[in-house]
Amino acid sequence: MTTQLSDLLAGGGTVLADGATGTQMFKLGLGDGAPPETWNDTMPDKVTLVHQQYIDAGAQIILTNTFGGTTFRLKLHNLQDRSAELNEKGAAIAKKAAESASQPVFVAGSIGPTGEIMKPMGNMSFEEAVESFAIQAKGLHDGGADLFWIETMSDLDEVKAAVEGIRQVSDRPICATMTFDTKGRTMMGVTPQNAARTMNEWDLFAFGANCGNGIDEIEMVVDLMHKEVPDARLVAKSNAGMPQWINNELKYDGTPEAMAEYAQRIRTLGASIIGGCCGSAPEHVLAMRKALDAEPVELAVEARGFMIDEAAVTAAADTGRRRRRRAK
């Protein structure tokens, strides 16, 4: 299956990943604070529906409903002993949906951060992190995930622990993305250039960025990564714009049209695996599908004009947002 994925990317091709899983689950009734992973056991039909909606929108990679599936995250709900089980069920649900699709669809086993801070700044040891990630990865492997998808990380050591944990139990390919939501760096101070150099040494299938502070930030990060490691296979999975509190509800301001333009620009900036993150829905993915299937347009080149270097990160994001507001 991953050979087929590589073939799709050969020669400058682009693969479309899905959008937000949690956003769709909240629409289907998931309560605030409830662990989404339990739906892999109690609400498999609703999880299947989310995957199916993204497949119907044209996604070629779907992420499993296992973002918080480490023992550390599940321990918050006294579910740490069910990590392998819930991850296996999550992968199996996604695999079944993928196998019923009319086009090739690949299942990526989602692995999010533990929520802990690693020593010496925090209490989690590297070995404890590796063990937890290995338990999660074993479940995803057994459930049929085609590849692993480490995401929303802020600490390179935690990414490395996840990679090591996965490789203890599986030889399937690994993608990894970090979130650069703190003035162009991750919460732990990692720059896009440092992330690209470091992850490029780990023999990953692809790496890149997800979540963060919206489209402009992701574009900038991918541009910097591409300049740092031009031959790397890069991932971009942006939030659907910026979040806003409206009537006691968190909403994102990115329209399907804005995400379509993002897909075209980010492809020009070097990303070959493109999708959505928080706030993105099937309608956003469908718009991105149509945009990526169309011929590249001039606006995709404009982004390079304000993506110069690391020192320009904050100013560039502000400039991009002002430009978008003026365009509305």
C-alpha positions in Angstrom: 0.0 0.0 0.0 2.8 2.5 0.8 4.5 1.7 -2.5 1.2 2.8 -4.1 1.4 6.0 -2.0 5.0 6.6 -3.1 3.9 6.1 -6.7 1.2 8.8 -6.3 3.8 11.2 -5.1 6.4 10.4 -7.7 7.1 13.0 -10.3 5.8 15.9 -8.2 2.4 14.4 -7.5 0.3 15.6 -4.5 -1.7 13.5 -2.1 -4.7 14.9 -0.2 -5.2 14.0 3.5 -8.4 14.4 5.4 -9.5 17.2 7.8 -10.3 17.4 11.5 -11.7 14.3 13.1 -12.6 15.9 16.4 -14.5 18.8 14.8 -16.8 16.3 13.0 -17.2 14.2 16.2 -18.4 17.2 18.2 -21.0 17.8 15.5 -22.1 14.2 16.0 -22.5 14.6 19.7 -19.2 14.0 21.4 -19.2 15.8 24.7 -16.6 18.3 25.8 -13.8 16.6 27.6 -14.9 13.1 26.5 -12.1 11.0 25.1 -12.9 10.5 21.4 -11.1 7.1 21.3 -13.9 5.5 23.3 -16.1 5.9 20.3 -14.0 3.3 18.5 -15.7 0.9 20.9 -19.1 2.5 21.6 -19.9 4.4 18.5 -18.1 2.8 15.6 -20.8 3.8 13.1 -20.2 7.4 13.8 -16.5 7.1 13.5 -17.0 5.3 10.2 -19.3 8.1 9.1 -16.5 10.7 9.7 -14.0 8.7 7.6 -16.6 8.1 4.9 -17.4 11.8 4.6 -13.7 12.6 4.0 -13.3 9.7 1.6 -16.3 11.0 -0.4 -14.7 14.4 -0.4 -11.6 13.0 -2.1 -9.2 12.3 0.7 -6.5 9.8 -0.1 -5.2 9.5 3.5 -7.5 9.2 6.5 -6.2 9.5 10.1 -7.5 7.1 12.7 -9.5 8.3 15.7 -6.6 7.7 18.0 -4.9 11.1 18.5 -5.1 10.9 22.3 -4.5 7.1 22.4 -1.3 7.0 24.5 -1.4 5.6 28.0 -0.6 9.0 29.3 -3.6 10.7 27.7 -6.0 7.9 28.4 -4.9 7.8 32.0 -6.8 11.1 32.5 -10.0 9.0 32.0 -8.7 5.9 33.8 -8.4 4.1 30.4 -4.7 3.6 30.2 -5.0 -0.2 30.2 -7.2 0.0 27.1 -4.7 1.8 24.9 -3.8 -1.1 22.6 -7.4 -2.1 22.3 -8.8 1.3 21.5 -6.1 2.0 19.0 -6.6 -1.4 17.3 -10.3 -0.7 17.0 -9.7 2.7 15.6 -7.4 1.5 12.9 -9.7 -1.4 12.0 -12.7 1.1 11.6 -10.6 3.3 9.3 -9.2 0.3 7.4 -12.7 -1.0 6.7 -13.8 2.4 5.4 -10.7 2.7 3.2 -11.2 -0.8 1.7 -14.7 0.1 0.6 -13.6 3.2 -1.2 -13.7 3.4 -5.0 -10.2 5.0 -5.0 -7.0 4.0 -3.1 -7.2 5.3 0.4 -4.4 4.9 3.0 -5.0 4.6 6.7 -2.6 6.6 8.9 -2.4 5.7 12.5 -2.7 9.0 14.4 -0.4 9.5 17.4 -0.6 12.7 19.3 1.5 14.1 22.1 1.3 12.5 25.5 0.5 15.9 27.2 3.5 15.4 29.4 6.8 17.4 29.4 9.9 15.3 29.2 12.8 15.4 31.6 14.6 17.5 32.8 12.0 20.2 32.4 9.1 17.8 33.2 8.6 14.3 34.7 8.3 12.0 31.7 11.5 10.0 30.9 12.4 9.2 27.3 12.0 5.5 28.1 8.5 5.9 29.5 7.5 7.8 26.4 8.9 5.2 24.1 7.0 2.5 26.0 3.7 4.3 25.8 4.1 5.0 22.1 5.0 1.4 21.4 1.8 0.2 23.1 -0.2 2.6 21.0 1.7 1.7 17.8 1.2 -2.0 18.3 -2.6 -1.5 18.5 -2.5 0.6 15.3 -0.4 -2.0 13.5 -2.6 -4.8 14.5 -5.7 -2.9 13.4 -4.3 -2.5 9.9 -2.8 1.0 9.7 -0.8 1.4 6.5 1.5 4.0 8.0 1.9 6.0 11.2 1.2 9.7 11.6 2.9 11.4 14.6 1.2 14.9 14.8 0.9 18.1 16.7 4.3 17.7 18.5 6.3 20.5 20.1 9.3 18.6 21.4 11.8 16.9 19.0 12.7 14.4 21.8 9.0 13.4 22.0 8.9 12.9 18.2 12.0 10.8 18.5 10.5 8.7 21.3 7.4 8.1 19.2 9.5 7.1 16.2 11.5 4.6 18.4 8.3 3.3 20.0 6.8 2.6 16.6 9.9 1.0 15.2 9.9 -1.4 18.2 6.7 -3.0 16.9 6.4 -2.2 13.2 8.4 -1.5 10.1 5.6 0.5 8.4 6.4 4.0 7.2 6.2 7.0 9.5 5.1 10.6 9.0 5.6 13.3 11.6 4.4 16.8 12.0 5.0 19.5 14.6 3.0 22.6 15.4 4.7 26.0 15.2 2.3 28.1 17.2 4.7 30.3 19.3 6.0 33.1 17.1 7.1 30.7 14.4 8.5 28.1 16.8 7.0 25.2 18.6 6.0 25.7 22.3 9.4 24.1 23.2 11.3 26.5 20.9 12.0 24.4 17.9 12.3 26.3 14.6 11.0 24.9 11.3 14.6 24.7 10.0 15.8 22.7 13.0 12.8 20.4 12.8 13.4 19.8 9.1 17.1 19.1 9.6 16.6 16.8 12.5 13.6 14.8 11.2 15.2 14.5 7.8 17.9 12.3 9.5 15.3 9.8 10.8 14.4 8.1 7.6 10.7 9.2 7.8 8.3 8.8 4.9 7.4 12.5 5.3 7.4 15.3 7.8 6.1 18.8 8.2 3.6 20.9 10.1 0.0 20.8 11.3 -2.4 22.8 13.4 -0.9 26.1 14.7 -2.2 29.6 14.0 -3.8 29.2 10.7 -3.0 29.1 7.0 -0.3 31.9 6.8 1.8 30.3 9.5 1.7 26.8 7.9 2.7 28.3 4.6 5.7 30.0 6.1 6.8 26.9 8.0 6.6 24.7 4.9 8.5 27.3 2.9 11.3 27.4 5.5 11.4 23.6 5.7 11.5 23.3 1.9 14.4 25.7 1.7 16.3 23.9 4.4 15.8 20.4 3.0 14.7 20.8 -0.6 14.4 17.1 -1.4 12.3 16.2 1.6 8.7 15.0 1.3 6.7 17.6 3.2 3.3 17.5 4.9 1.0 20.5 5.5 -2.2 20.1 7.5 -3.5 23.6 8.4 -6.4 24.6 10.6 -9.3 26.1 8.8 -8.2 29.7 9.5 -8.2 31.2 13.0 -10.5 30.2 15.9 -13.1 32.6 17.2 -15.6 32.4 20.1 -19.1 33.0 18.7 -22.2 32.4 20.9 -20.1 30.3 23.3 -18.9 28.1 20.5 -15.4 27.8 19.0 -15.6 28.5 15.2 -12.9 28.8 12.6 -13.0 31.5 10.0 -11.4 29.6 7.1 -13.9 29.1 4.3 -13.7 26.2 1.8 -12.5 28.8 -0.8 -9.7 29.9 1.5 -8.6 26.3 2.1 -8.7 25.7 -1.7 -6.3 28.6 -2.2 -4.1 27.4 0.7 -3.9 24.0 -1.0 -2.7 25.5 -4.2 -0.2 27.8 -2.5 1.2 25.2 -0.2 1.8 22.8 -3.1 3.9 25.5 -4.8 5.8 26.1 -1.5 6.9 22.5 -1.4 4.2 20.3 0.3 3.3 17.1 -1.4 0.9 15.7 1.3 -1.8 18.4 2.0 -4.8 18.3 4.3 -6.7 20.2 7.0 -6.6 20.2 10.8 -8.8 21.8 13.5 -12.0 23.4 12.1 -11.7 21.8 8.7 -14.6 19.7 7.5 -15.5 17.6 4.5 -16.5 20.7 2.5 -13.0 22.1 3.1 -11.4 18.9 1.9 -13.7 18.8 -1.2 -12.7 22.3 -2.1 -9.0 21.4 -1.7 -9.5 18.3 -3.8 -11.0 20.4 -6.7 -8.2 23.0 -6.3 -5.4 20.4 -6.4 -7.0 18.7 -9.4 -7.0 22.0 -11.3 -4.0 23.6 -13.0 -1.7 25.6 -10.6 -2.6 29.3 -10.5 -0.5 32.5 -10.1 -1.7 33.2 -6.5 0.2 30.1 -5.4 3.4 31.8 -6.2 2.7 35.1 -4.3 3.2 33.5 -0.9 7.0 33.3 -1.5 7.3 37.0 -1.6 6.9 37.5 2.1 8.4 34.2 3.3 12.0 35.3 3.6 13.7 33.9 6.7 13.2 32.9 10.3 13.5 36.4 11.6 10.4 37.4 9.4 8.1 34.7 10.8 6.0 36.8 13.1 5.8 39.8 10.8 4.9 37.6 7.9 2.0 35.9 9.7 0.6 39.4 10.6 1.0 40.6 7.0 -0.7 37.6 5.6 -3.7 38.0 7.9 -4.0 41.7 7.0 -3.9 40.8 3.4 -6.7 38.3 3.9 -8.9 40.7 5.7 -8.5 43.3 3.0 -9.3 40.7 0.3 -12.7 39.8 2.0 
